[in-house]
Amino acid sequence: MPFLDAESMEEVFSSVVNSSPAVVFVWREDEGWPVDFVSENISQFGYDPEEFTSGKLRYVDILHPDDAGMVMSEASRHVSKEDTSFDLRYRILTRSGDVRWVDERTSVHYDDSGKLKFYHGIVVDITEQRMDDIALLDGALEMKNTLESVINFSPVVVFLWRAEEDWPVEFVSKNIDMFGYSVEDFTSGELVYGDIVHPDDIDRVRAGVSKSTEGGYSDFFQEYRILTRSGEVRWVDERTHLHHNSKGEVTYLQGIIVDITGRKKIENVLHTEEMRIEALLNLYQMTDSSVQEIIDFSREEAVRLTGSQVGYLAFLSEDEKTITIDSWSEEVMKECSLKDKKPESHVDHVGLWGESLKQKLPIIINDYSAENPSKKGYPEGHMDIKRFLSIPIFERDRVVALVGLGNKSEDYDLSDVRQVTLLMNGMWNILLHKSADEELRRSLDIQKILGDVIKSSPAVVFLWRAEENWPVEFVSENVSQFGYSVDDFISGKLVYGDIVHPYDLERVQKELAKRVDAGFMDFNQEYRIFTKFGDVRWVDERTFIKHDEAGNVRYLQGIIVDVTDRKHSDDFMHVQLDLDTVLSSANTIEETFEQMLSFSLKVDPVDSGRFYLLDDVTGDLKLVAHEGLSERFVKDTSVFPRNSVQNRLVMTGQPVYKHHSELNAIGTGEKLRYEGLHGAAIIPVKHEGKVIAALCLSSHSEYEIPDNSRSSLETIANQIGIAISKMRSSSGIAQKYKDLRSLVDMMDELMVVMDVEGYVLYANKAVADYLGFLEDDLSDMHYLELHPDSEWDRVDSVLSKVKVGKTIVFETSMVGAEGPLHKVESRLMCGEWSDQPCVISTSRFLD
């Protein structure tokens, strides 16, 4: 093929630009951004290029008024930083006044002195497109530079480590600077990767790498801490792929690390909240326990909540003159020679540990060795203190007790103060009720106290009647976090079952019935609920079953905590990344399905499974991949016919979790028991609400697939559905063309598609009906032959103009197969036919 000359290349480039959704601009650095150049496809917004280049319109004139200030401010900010490029997203107004969202990608050009000369950029309409369209546009640019840019502006740091001690770095992406390091710090050999791993985690990381290397794994992941250049501790999630040489030896480790410190902090806070709520619930169950048992339990829970090593509880006398330590932690009992004493001190003589009593404020000391005028020194035999936290406990405005905690492995902070304060308030309420009338300690009052304590916490307290769908007798005010009011439930407008996700309701009912029948006093379960606005939230429910004197269930006392963030962290954060990594290694469609199934089997306790695809024609489910099963079993289950029980279960669209024997009983009888399967799951794989495949997973060891595994499996099934749909999209293109051609044949207008030379590629049915030409007649015809000789020059001139991107409407005549002329109005434009450029003509009769 000969090379195009410069003029042709420019025409091709212009054609490509003007037929794309990306509008090219060159702006002057002047008020309102006058336009020196704009591509002709600005017409998609209703404008003509000359309106801008003539100065009639400036670019600022088409900016949405609400966005104009932001766009100008952002552009000025980037220029002030001497940025050479920047991206913006905002709205513009079309000529007709429609609002369109666009992405602007702009390059800034400076002269040798650093003065701004002009901007050039592209503007892409993203109103009705997904961001993937922009990714495809970006993909048309130089891939290497684009990929590096994406990585370096992402939170994902890419490494290539040599398989040597503590992993010398062969390559690291520039965004390692988010941790304070430069690329040269590692590639120069000044640092190896092991140097930045937290000393407390390095042995575990080494062991994890060794295990994966020696075990022949190709991929592994782990979470650990690293140290930034400034010494700050950050949690990271590492995903690593092992490269082997021809001898099977690991030569390199290719990995990415993602900063998950924020997620870890959220998980830790949520975990601490759950621990405290659990401690409070346990406290409220200690109504028959002694005062000393309640005090000791509360003190140990305070130690556990804060991660301290030691703790004590001291109580102030009624005359507020003396303070006595009534409870020591077990660690103090082991290490301190004062363990057999019950220290009593006058409030005027206490040292630093009693300072919070004097100030009536929490005291945090994270360096106990530092000088402090309030310190009185240690008594003989006292254990060493490194960090110290003291918190006063109030009854109204009076301090009644002090809680002291020491030697946390890291600094105490306000979160520790909050958790311990709420816990101790709950303890003090219990102690108050211990001395009150027994009737005051009934569950409803306890629930009210609990509601007051946790009003500002994420835990919502319920009291349900033991009736169908659990009518609500009491709910704490913080149910408002889900959009509901207390009155929504107390009034009877809603019962609790109304807000439980319908996919989970039956399971929640069965779990409760099973625990009641088994005589459980309390239990936990996780499920989904709807907020008042229709959002789905995951909750963890801790339920206490209350019985009357006859042993009948009287009511259910429970607490629900929103764990959606934790579930998303556990179930969703890595599924897409992991699945994409797995699928990228597949070379064939069969291998892709095998990889999908293998990915599902990573969830414990699943150890075997099958993957079926739905035949759109027969409705049968056909086996396409299997693992961990005998050949006989695979043969016996290779197809689930359309009307089989298994097929009908899948087509309900709901996951089924049973013991395998139960599925046999309702499906194939005793025939498949030889495989020795126990816990089993049938999980539909859907996309856009339609079932397209099914995962049949099983365990040889566990009799039931646990709840936490179910959530992960359903998440994986959802991502597999998306992957399959993407795979199928390309195969559906031919059918779409067929359907489109059928639709075009129903038009009354004459439609002719021709190549760029003017030869007919396709004509709709109206051409045959009205002009009398058969399909074979048209196959070798030129478009000019559909017009009388006298019109050829005019029509050929129109074709030439249309080829460069113009759309032209004109009146002409068309000639039929038998000779008669028809007066028509024709519209010619450029388009594509079978991925090739073409010219499309549509004509309507004028007579």
C-alpha positions in Angstrom: 0.0 0.0 0.0 1.5 3.4 -0.9 2.1 6.0 1.8 -0.3 8.9 2.0 1.1 12.3 1.1 1.0 15.2 3.7 -2.2 16.6 2.3 -4.0 13.2 2.4 -2.7 12.6 5.8 -4.1 15.9 6.9 -7.5 15.0 5.3 -7.5 11.7 7.1 -6.6 13.3 10.4 -9.3 15.9 10.0 -11.8 13.2 9.0 -10.9 11.2 12.1 -11.1 14.2 14.4 -14.3 15.5 12.9 -16.0 12.1 13.0 -15.0 11.5 16.6 -16.8 12.7 19.8 -13.7 14.7 20.8 -13.8 18.4 19.9 -10.4 20.0 19.5 -9.8 23.6 20.6 -6.9 26.1 20.6 -7.5 29.0 23.0 -5.6 32.3 23.4 -4.6 33.4 26.9 -7.0 36.3 27.0 -10.3 37.3 28.8 -13.0 34.7 28.1 -10.5 32.5 26.2 -10.9 33.5 22.5 -10.7 30.5 20.1 -8.0 30.4 17.4 -9.1 27.0 16.2 -11.9 24.5 16.8 -12.6 21.3 14.9 -15.7 21.1 12.7 -17.4 18.5 15.0 -18.3 21.4 17.3 -21.5 21.1 15.3 -22.5 18.3 17.7 -23.3 21.1 20.1 -25.1 23.2 17.5 -22.3 25.6 16.8 -20.3 26.5 13.6 -16.5 26.8 13.9 -16.6 30.2 12.3 -18.6 31.6 15.2 -15.6 31.0 17.4 -12.7 31.8 15.1 -14.4 35.0 14.0 -14.7 36.2 17.6 -18.4 36.2 17.6 -18.3 33.7 20.4 -15.7 33.1 23.1 -15.3 29.8 24.8 -16.5 31.3 28.1 -19.8 32.2 26.4 -20.9 28.5 26.2 -19.8 27.6 29.8 -22.7 26.8 32.1 -23.1 29.9 34.4 -22.9 27.8 37.5 -19.6 26.3 36.4 -17.9 29.2 34.7 -16.3 30.5 37.9 -14.9 27.1 38.9 -13.5 26.5 35.4 -11.7 29.8 35.2 -10.4 29.5 38.8 -9.1 25.9 38.2 -7.4 26.9 35.0 -5.7 29.9 36.8 -4.6 27.7 39.6 -2.9 25.2 37.3 -1.2 28.0 35.3 0.0 29.6 38.6 1.6 26.3 39.4 3.1 26.2 35.9 1.4 22.9 35.2 1.7 21.8 31.6 -1.6 19.9 31.5 -4.7 19.5 33.5 -8.2 17.9 33.3 -11.5 19.5 34.1 -15.1 18.3 34.1 -18.0 20.8 33.8 -21.2 21.7 31.9 -21.6 23.6 28.7 -24.7 25.0 26.9 -25.5 23.9 23.3 -26.9 26.4 20.9 -30.4 25.1 21.7 -29.8 25.7 25.4 -29.4 22.0 26.4 -26.9 21.3 29.2 -24.2 18.8 28.3 -21.5 17.4 30.7 -18.0 17.4 29.1 -14.5 16.3 30.1 -11.8 18.8 29.1 -8.2 17.7 28.8 -5.9 20.7 28.2 -2.2 21.3 27.5 -0.6 24.6 28.5 2.1 26.0 26.2 4.7 28.4 27.6 7.5 30.3 25.7 11.1 30.0 26.6 10.8 32.7 29.3 7.9 30.8 31.0 5.2 33.1 29.8 1.9 31.4 28.8 1.4 31.4 25.1 -1.8 29.4 24.4 -3.8 26.4 25.5 -4.8 23.5 23.3 -7.2 20.8 24.4 -10.0 18.3 23.6 -13.5 18.4 24.9 -15.5 15.2 25.1 -19.3 14.9 25.7 -19.8 12.4 28.5 -23.4 13.1 29.2 -24.7 9.8 27.9 -21.6 7.8 27.9 -19.8 5.9 30.6 -16.3 6.8 31.6 -15.1 3.7 29.7 -15.6 5.7 26.5 -13.1 8.2 27.6 -10.7 5.4 28.6 -11.0 4.1 25.0 -10.2 7.6 23.7 -7.2 7.8 26.0 -6.2 4.4 24.8 -5.8 5.8 21.3 -3.0 7.9 22.6 0.5 6.6 23.2 -0.2 3.6 25.5 3.1 3.5 27.4 3.0 7.1 28.5 -0.7 7.0 29.3 -0.3 3.8 31.4 2.6 5.3 33.4 0.6 8.5 33.9 -2.5 6.5 35.2 -0.3 4.6 37.6 1.6 7.6 38.8 -1.6 9.5 39.6 -3.3 6.5 41.2 -3.1 5.3 44.8 -1.6 2.0 43.5 2.2 1.8 43.8 3.8 -0.7 41.3 7.0 -2.6 42.2 9.2 -5.1 40.5 11.4 -6.8 43.1 14.3 -9.2 42.6 13.8 -12.6 44.3 16.6 -11.9 46.8 16.9 -11.2 50.5 14.5 -8.4 51.5 13.6 -7.8 47.9 15.9 -5.3 46.1 13.8 -3.0 43.8 14.2 -3.2 40.0 11.4 -0.8 39.3 9.0 1.3 41.3 6.4 3.8 40.0 6.9 7.5 40.7 3.9 7.7 43.1 6.1 6.0 45.7 6.5 9.7 46.7 3.2 9.4 48.5 5.2 7.6 51.2 8.0 10.2 51.1 10.5 8.2 49.1 11.8 8.8 45.6 12.3 6.2 42.8 16.1 6.6 43.1 16.0 5.7 46.8 15.2 2.1 45.7 16.7 1.8 42.2 20.1 3.1 43.4 20.2 0.3 46.0 20.2 2.8 48.9 17.1 1.0 50.2 15.7 -2.5 49.7 12.0 -3.0 50.1 12.4 -4.9 53.4 13.9 -1.7 54.9 10.5 0.0 54.9 8.5 -2.9 56.2 7.5 -2.4 59.9 9.9 -4.3 62.1 7.0 -6.0 63.9 5.7 -7.3 60.5 8.9 -8.1 58.6 9.2 -11.7 59.8 5.6 -12.4 58.9 6.0 -10.9 55.5 9.2 -12.9 54.8 7.4 -16.1 55.9 4.5 -15.3 53.6 6.7 -14.7 50.6 8.7 -17.9 51.4 5.5 -20.0 51.7 4.2 -18.8 48.4 7.6 -19.2 46.6 8.1 -22.7 48.0 4.5 -23.7 47.5 4.6 -23.0 43.8 2.0 -20.3 43.9 1.8 -17.8 41.1 0.0 -15.1 43.0 -0.5 -14.2 46.7 -1.6 -11.2 48.8 -1.0 -10.0 52.3 -1.6 -7.0 54.5 1.1 -5.4 56.7 2.5 -2.1 57.9 5.3 0.0 56.3 7.2 3.1 57.5 7.1 6.3 55.5 10.3 8.4 55.1 9.1 10.5 58.0 8.6 7.5 60.2 4.8 7.4 60.0 3.2 3.9 60.1 0.9 3.1 57.1 -1.0 -0.1 56.5 -0.8 -1.5 52.9 -2.4 -4.3 50.9 0.1 -6.0 48.7 -0.9 -8.1 45.6 2.0 -10.0 44.1 2.6 -12.1 41.0 5.7 -14.5 41.0 7.7 -14.7 37.8 9.5 -18.0 37.2 12.4 -18.9 34.8 12.5 -22.0 32.5 13.7 -24.0 35.5 10.7 -23.1 37.6 12.8 -20.8 39.9 11.3 -17.5 41.1 13.3 -14.7 39.5 11.1 -11.6 40.1 8.1 -10.6 42.1 5.7 -8.1 40.4 3.5 -6.4 42.9 1.3 -3.5 43.8 0.7 -2.0 47.1 -2.3 0.1 48.1 -2.5 2.3 51.2 -5.4 0.9 53.3 -4.6 2.9 56.5 -8.0 4.6 56.3 -9.8 1.4 55.9 -7.9 -0.1 58.8 -8.7 2.8 61.0 -12.4 2.5 60.1 -12.3 -1.3 60.8 -10.5 -0.7 64.1 -13.0 2.0 65.2 -15.9 -0.2 64.1 -14.3 -3.2 65.9 -13.8 -1.2 69.0 -17.4 0.1 68.9 -18.6 -3.5 68.5 -16.5 -4.6 71.4 -17.8 -1.8 73.6 -21.4 -2.5 72.7 -20.9 -6.2 73.3 -19.3 -5.3 76.7 -22.3 -3.1 77.5 -24.7 -5.9 76.6 -22.8 -8.3 78.7 -22.9 -5.8 81.6 -26.7 -5.5 81.3 -26.9 -9.3 81.6 -25.0 -9.2 84.9 -27.9 -8.1 86.9 -27.6 -11.1 89.2 -23.8 -10.7 89.6 -22.1 -9.1 92.6 -20.9 -5.6 92.6 -17.2 -6.7 92.7 -17.8 -9.0 89.6 -19.4 -6.1 87.7 -16.5 -3.8 88.7 -13.8 -6.4 87.7 -15.6 -7.1 84.4 -15.8 -3.4 83.5 -12.1 -2.8 84.4 -10.9 -5.8 82.3 -13.1 -4.7 79.3 -11.6 -1.2 79.6 -8.1 -2.8 79.4 -9.2 -4.8 76.4 -10.9 -2.0 74.5 -7.8 0.3 74.7 -5.2 -2.4 74.2 -3.7 -1.6 77.6 -1.6 -4.0 79.7 -2.8 -2.9 83.1 -5.8 -1.1 84.6 -7.6 -0.3 87.9 -10.9 1.2 89.1 -10.9 3.5 92.1 -14.0 4.8 93.9 -14.4 8.1 95.8 -16.0 8.0 99.3 -19.3 9.7 99.8 -17.6 12.5 101.7 -15.3 12.9 98.7 -12.2 12.9 101.0 -10.7 9.5 100.3 -10.3 7.4 97.1 -9.8 3.6 97.2 -8.7 1.2 94.4 -11.2 -1.6 94.4 -10.1 -3.5 91.3 -6.7 -4.3 89.8 -6.1 -5.9 86.4 -4.7 -9.4 86.3 -1.4 -8.1 84.9 -0.9 -6.0 88.0 -1.6 -9.0 90.2 1.2 -10.9 88.4 3.9 -8.2 88.4 3.2 -5.9 91.4 4.1 -6.6 95.0 1.1 -4.4 96.1 -1.4 -6.9 94.8 -2.6 -8.0 98.3 -3.2 -4.4 99.3 -6.3 -2.2 98.7 -4.7 1.3 98.5 -6.7 4.1 100.1 -5.5 7.7 99.8 -6.7 11.1 100.8 -7.7 13.1 97.7 -5.2 15.8 98.7 -2.3 13.3 98.7 -2.8 11.5 95.4 -0.2 12.1 92.8 -0.4 12.2 89.0 -2.8 9.2 88.8 -5.4 11.3 90.7 -4.9 14.5 88.7 -8.1 13.8 86.6 -10.0 13.8 89.9 -8.8 17.3 90.7 -9.3 18.7 87.2 -12.5 16.7 86.5 -11.0 15.9 83.1 -9.4 12.9 81.4 -5.6 12.9 81.6 -3.5 11.4 78.9 0.3 10.9 79.4 2.1 9.1 76.6 5.5 9.6 78.1 5.3 8.7 81.8 9.1 9.2 82.2 8.8 12.9 81.4 9.1 15.3 84.3 5.7 16.3 85.9 5.3 18.3 89.1 2.2 16.1 90.1 4.2 12.9 90.1 4.8 11.5 93.6 7.0 8.6 92.5 6.3 4.8 92.6 5.7 3.0 95.9 8.2 0.2 96.6 7.4 -2.9 94.5 5.2 -1.0 92.0 5.4 -2.1 88.3 6.9 0.2 85.7 4.5 2.6 83.8 5.3 3.8 80.3 1.9 5.4 79.2 -1.0 6.3 81.4 -4.7 7.3 80.9 -7.0 8.4 83.8 -10.7 9.1 83.3 -13.2 10.4 85.9 -16.6 8.8 86.2 -19.5 11.2 86.9 -22.8 11.0 88.5 -24.4 14.3 87.3 -21.6 16.8 88.2 -19.9 14.8 90.9 -16.9 12.5 90.3 -17.7 9.1 91.8 -14.8 7.0 90.5 -11.6 7.0 88.4 -10.5 4.4 85.9 -6.8 4.2 85.2 -5.1 2.4 82.3 -1.5 1.9 81.5 1.2 0.7 79.0 -0.8 0.6 75.7 1.6 -0.3 72.9 0.9 3.0 71.1 -0.3 6.4 72.2 -3.6 6.9 74.0 -6.0 9.2 72.2 -9.5 10.7 72.5 -11.0 7.6 71.0 -9.8 5.7 74.0 -11.3 8.3 76.3 -14.7 8.1 74.5 -14.9 4.3 74.5 -13.9 3.9 78.1 -16.2 6.8 79.2 -19.2 5.2 77.5 -18.4 1.8 79.0 -17.9 3.2 82.5 -21.1 5.2 82.3 -22.9 2.0 81.5 -21.2 0.3 84.5 -22.1 3.0 86.9 -25.8 2.8 85.7 -25.7 -0.9 86.5 -24.3 -0.3 89.9 -27.0 2.3 90.6 -29.7 -0.2 89.6 -28.1 -2.8 91.8 -29.2 -0.7 94.8 -32.6 0.1 93.4 -35.8 -1.8 93.5 -35.6 -5.1 91.5 -38.5 -4.0 89.3 -36.4 -1.1 88.0 -34.0 -3.6 86.5 -36.5 -5.0 84.1 -35.4 -5.3 80.5 -37.4 -2.3 79.2 -35.6 0.1 81.6 -32.3 -1.5 80.8 -33.0 -0.9 77.2 -33.8 2.8 77.9 -30.5 3.2 79.8 -28.7 1.5 77.0 -30.4 3.7 74.5 -29.3 6.8 76.4 -25.7 5.5 76.5 -25.4 4.6 72.9 -27.6 7.4 71.4 -24.5 8.9 69.7 -23.1 5.5 68.6 -23.7 3.5 65.5 -25.5 0.7 67.5 -29.4 0.8 67.3 -31.2 -1.0 70.1 -34.5 -2.8 69.5 -37.0 -4.7 71.7 -39.1 -7.0 69.4 -42.2 -8.9 70.3 -41.9 -12.6 69.6 -44.5 -12.5 66.8 -44.5 -12.7 63.0 -42.0 -10.3 61.5 -41.1 -8.9 64.9 -43.3 -5.9 65.8 -41.2 -3.3 67.6 -41.9 -2.5 71.3 -38.9 -0.2 71.6 -36.2 1.3 69.3 -33.5 3.8 70.2 -33.6 7.2 68.6 -30.5 6.7 66.5 -32.5 4.5 64.2 -32.7 7.8 62.3 -29.3 6.9 60.8 -31.3 4.6 58.5 -33.9 7.3 57.7 -36.6 6.0 60.1 -38.1 7.6 63.1 -39.0 5.9 66.4 -42.7 6.5 65.7 -42.5 4.6 62.3 -42.1 1.4 64.4 -43.8 2.1 67.7 -47.0 3.2 65.9 -47.2 -0.1 64.1 -46.7 1.5 60.7 -43.7 -0.7 60.2 -42.7 -4.0 61.7 -39.0 -4.9 61.7 -39.5 -7.6 59.0 -40.6 -4.8 56.6 -37.1 -3.4 56.4 -35.2 -6.7 56.2 -34.0 -7.4 52.6 -36.4 -10.0 51.0 -33.5 -12.1 49.9 -32.4 -12.4 53.5 -35.7 -12.5 55.4 -36.3 -16.3 55.2 -32.7 -17.0 56.4 -33.1 -14.6 59.3 -36.4 -16.2 60.3 -34.9 -19.7 60.1 -31.8 -18.7 62.1 -34.0 -17.3 64.9 -36.2 -20.4 64.9 -33.3 -22.7 65.0 -31.6 -20.9 67.9 -34.9 -20.7 69.9 -35.5 -24.5 69.4 -31.9 -25.2 70.4 -32.4 -23.2 73.7 -29.9 -20.5 72.8 -30.0 -17.4 75.0 -28.3 -15.1 72.5 -26.8 -15.3 69.0 -25.3 -13.2 66.1 -26.1 -12.9 62.5 -25.4 -10.6 59.6 -28.0 -9.6 56.9 -29.1 -6.7 54.8 -31.8 -4.1 55.5 -33.3 -1.2 53.5 -33.1 2.3 54.7 -36.1 4.6 54.3 -34.6 5.9 51.1 -34.2 2.4 49.5 -30.5 2.1 50.1 -29.2 -1.4 51.1 -27.1 -1.6 54.3 -25.4 -4.6 55.9 -26.0 -4.9 59.7 -24.6 -7.2 62.4 -27.4 -8.2 64.8 -26.8 -9.4 68.4 -30.0 -10.8 69.8 -30.9 -11.9 73.4 -33.9 -14.2 73.7 -36.0 -13.5 76.8 -38.3 -16.1 78.2 -41.2 -15.9 80.7 -41.5 -18.1 83.8 -43.1 -20.9 81.8 -40.1 -20.9 79.4 -41.9 -19.4 76.4 -40.2 -16.7 74.4 -41.5 -13.4 75.7 -39.6 -10.9 73.6 -36.3 -10.4 71.7 -33.8 -7.8 72.9 -31.3 -6.9 70.2 -28.8 -4.5 68.8 -27.9 -3.8 65.2 -24.7 -2.2 64.0 -24.2 -0.9 60.4 -21.2 -3.0 59.1 -21.6 -2.0 55.4 -18.2 -0.4 55.2 -16.6 -3.5 56.8 -18.5 -5.8 54.4 -17.4 -3.7 51.5 -13.8 -3.8 52.7 -14.0 -7.6 53.1 -16.2 -8.5 50.2 -15.8 -5.9 47.5 -12.5 -4.1 47.7 -10.4 -6.7 46.0 -12.9 -8.9 44.1 -12.8 -6.9 40.8 -9.0 -6.5 40.9 -8.5 -10.2 41.7 -10.9 -11.4 39.1 -9.4 -9.1 36.4 -6.0 -10.5 37.3 -7.2 -14.1 37.1 -9.0 -13.6 33.8 -6.1 -11.8 32.2 -4.0 -15.0 32.4 -6.6 -17.0 30.4 -5.8 -17.7 26.7 -9.0 -19.4 25.6 -12.7 -19.1 26.5 -12.6 -22.6 28.1 -9.7 -21.5 30.3 -11.5 -18.3 31.2 -14.4 -20.3 32.6 -12.0 -22.5 34.5 -10.3 -19.5 36.0 -13.7 -18.1 37.0 -14.5 -21.3 38.8 -11.1 -21.6 40.5 -11.4 -18.0 41.7 -14.7 -19.0 43.4 -13.1 -21.9 45.1 -10.7 -19.6 47.0 -13.6 -18.9 49.5 -13.5 -21.3 52.5 -14.8 -23.9 53.0 -15.6 -24.5 49.3 -13.3 -27.0 47.8 -15.1 -28.3 44.6 -17.5 -26.9 42.1 -19.0 -26.7 38.6 -19.7 -23.8 36.3 -22.7 -23.9 34.0 -23.7 -21.6 31.1 -27.3 -21.0 30.1 -28.1 -22.1 26.5 -30.3 -19.2 25.2 -31.9 -21.5 22.6 -32.8 -24.6 24.6 -32.8 -23.1 28.1 -30.5 -25.9 29.3 -27.7 -25.2 31.8 -24.5 -26.8 30.3 -21.3 -27.6 32.2 -18.3 -25.6 31.0 -15.9 -26.0 33.9 -15.4 -28.2 36.9 -12.8 -28.8 39.7 -12.3 -31.1 42.6 -14.9 -33.7 41.4 -14.8 -37.2 40.0 -15.2 -37.9 36.3 -18.3 -40.0 37.1 -19.9 -37.1 39.0 -19.0 -34.6 36.3 -20.6 -36.9 33.6 -23.8 -37.4 35.7 -24.2 -33.6 36.1 -23.0 -32.3 32.7 -26.4 -30.8 31.8 -29.4 -29.5 33.8 -32.3 -29.6 31.3 -34.7 -26.7 31.1 -37.4 -28.4 33.2 -35.1 -30.0 35.8 -35.3 -29.1 39.5 -31.8 -27.7 39.5 -32.5 -25.6 36.4 -35.7 -24.2 38.0 -33.8 -23.4 41.2 -31.2 -21.4 39.3 -33.8 -19.5 37.2 -35.5 -18.2 40.4 -32.5 -15.9 40.5 -32.0 -16.6 44.3 -29.0 -18.4 45.8 -29.7 -21.7 47.5 -27.7 -23.0 50.4 -28.4 -26.6 51.4 -26.8 -29.8 52.4 -26.0 -31.7 49.2 -28.2 -34.6 50.3 -31.2 -32.2 50.4 -30.5 -31.1 46.8 -30.3 -34.8 45.8 -33.6 -35.5 47.4 -35.5 -32.9 45.5 -33.5 -33.4 42.3 -31.7 -36.6 41.4 -32.7 -38.8 44.3 -29.9 -40.9 45.8 -28.0 -41.2 42.6 -25.1 -38.7 43.4 -24.4 -39.5 47.1 -21.3 -41.4 46.1 -19.4 -38.1 45.7 -19.4 -37.5 49.5 -20.4 -33.8 49.3 -21.8 -31.9 52.3 -22.4 -28.2 52.3 -23.6 -27.0 48.8 -24.5 -23.8 47.1 -26.4 -23.0 43.9 -25.7 -19.4 43.0 -27.2 -17.8 39.9 -24.9 -15.6 37.8 -26.9 -12.6 36.6 -26.4 -9.5 34.5 -29.0 -6.7 34.3 -31.4 -8.9 36.3 -31.3 -11.9 33.9 -29.7 -15.3 34.8 -26.9 -16.2 32.3 -25.0 -18.9 34.2 -24.7 -20.7 37.5 -22.1 -21.6 40.1 -22.7 -25.0 41.8 -20.2 -25.1 44.7 -19.6 -27.6 47.4 -17.5 -28.7 50.4 -16.3 -32.2 51.2 -15.6 -31.2 54.8 -18.2 -28.7 56.1 -21.9 -29.5 56.4 -22.9 -25.9 55.8 -21.7 -22.9 53.8 -21.3 -20.1 56.5 -23.0 -16.7 56.2 -19.7 -14.8 55.8 -18.7 -17.1 52.9 -22.1 -16.7 51.2 -21.7 -13.0 50.9 -18.2 -13.4 49.3 -19.6 -16.0 46.9 -22.5 -13.9 45.8 -20.2 -10.9 45.3 -17.9 -13.1 43.1 -21.0 -14.4 41.1 -22.0 -10.8 40.4 -18.6 -9.9 39.1 -18.5 -13.0 37.0 -21.8 -12.0 35.5 -20.3 -8.6 34.4 -17.3 -10.4 32.9 -19.4 -12.8 30.9 -21.6 -10.0 29.6 -18.5 -8.2 28.4 -17.3 -11.3 26.7 -20.6 -11.8 25.0 -21.0 -8.2 23.8 -18.7 -8.7 20.8 -20.5 -11.8 19.7 -23.8 -10.0 19.7 -22.7 -7.3 17.2 -23.6 -9.4 14.1 -27.2 -9.9 15.5 -27.5 -6.2 16.2 -26.6 -5.4 12.5 -29.2 -8.0 11.4 -31.9 -6.5 13.6 -31.0 -3.0 12.4 -31.2 -3.9 8.8 -34.6 -5.5 9.4 -35.7 -2.3 11.0 -34.4 -0.2 8.1 -36.3 -2.4 5.6 -39.5 -1.2 7.2 -38.8 2.4 6.3 -40.9 4.1 3.5 -37.9 6.3 2.6 -35.3 5.0 0.1 -32.1 4.2 1.9 -28.9 3.4 0.0 -25.5 2.7 1.6 -22.5 3.1 -0.6 -18.7 2.9 -0.2 -16.6 6.0 -0.5 -16.2 5.4 -4.2 -20.0 5.5 -4.6 -20.7 1.7 -5.2 -23.8 0.4 -3.6 -23.3 -1.8 -0.5 -26.9 -2.0 0.7 -30.3 -0.8 -0.3 -33.4 -1.2 1.8 -36.7 -2.9 0.7 -38.2 0.5 -0.4 -35.7 0.8 -3.2 -36.8 -2.5 -4.7 -40.5 -1.7 -4.1 -40.6 1.8 -5.5 -37.7 1.8 -8.1 -38.1 -1.9 -9.2 -34.4 -2.9 -8.7 -33.6 -6.3 -7.4 -30.8 -7.0 -4.9 -28.7 -8.6 -7.6 -29.2 -5.6 -9.8 -27.9 -3.2 -7.1 -24.9 -5.3 -6.1 -22.6 -3.9 -8.8 -24.3 -0.5 -9.4 -22.9 2.9 -8.8 -25.0 5.4 -6.9 -25.0 7.7 -10.0 -26.8 5.0 -12.0 -29.9 5.6 -9.8 -30.2 9.1 -11.3 -30.7 10.3 -14.9 -27.6 11.1 -16.9 -28.4 14.8 -16.7 -28.0 14.7 -12.9 -24.7 12.8 -12.7 -22.3 15.8 -12.5 -24.4 17.4 -9.8 -24.8 14.3 -7.7 -21.1 13.5 -8.1 -20.2 17.0 -6.8 -22.5 16.4 -3.8 -20.7 13.1 -3.2 -17.3 14.8 -3.1 -18.5 17.3 -0.5 -20.1 14.6 1.6 -16.8 12.6 1.7 -15.1 15.3 3.6 -17.6 15.2 6.4 -20.5 17.5 5.2 -24.2 16.5 5.4 -26.1 17.8 2.3 -29.8 17.9 1.5 -30.8 18.6 -2.1 -33.6 17.9 -4.5 -33.0 15.6 -7.5 -34.5 12.9 -9.6 -34.1 9.1 -9.3 -34.7 6.7 -12.1 -36.5 3.4 -11.8 -35.6 0.0 -13.3 -38.3 0.5 -16.0 -37.3 4.1 -16.7 -39.8 6.4 -15.0 -38.4 9.4 -13.1 -39.3 10.2 -9.5 -38.8 13.6 -7.9 -37.1 13.2 -4.5 -35.4 15.1 -1.7 -32.2 13.3 -0.8 -30.0 13.6 2.3 -26.4 12.4 2.1 -24.0 12.0 5.1 -20.9 10.1 6.1 -21.1 7.0 8.4 -19.8 3.5 8.9 -20.8 0.2 7.5 -19.2 -3.0 8.9 -16.5 -0.9 10.5 -15.7 0.8 7.2 -16.4 4.4 6.1 -19.4 4.8 3.9 -21.9 7.4 2.5 -25.5 7.0 3.5 -28.3 8.4 1.3 -32.0 8.7 2.4 -34.6 9.9 -0.1 -38.3 10.8 0.1 -40.7 11.3 -2.8 -41.8 14.9 -3.5 -44.6 14.0 -5.9 
